[in-house]
């Protein structure tokens, strides 16, 4: 979920989002928090699979990440 990262960059604000979801494998509830600096935390004893886009944002000259791809 890139919402806080993308919106935070576009607005020039620090944002975070709390995601209440469940594991696709076992159905167990998970509560994730992700912020505009791509820091995340999970409330339960879980190890969600998270990834970072493979774009060097310091060198990004395109108007948006979508244009970079």
Secondary structure, DSSP 8 states (H G I E B T S, - for coil): --HHHHHHHHHTS--EEEEEEE-TTT--EEEEEEETTS-EEESSS--------S--TTT--SSSHHHH-
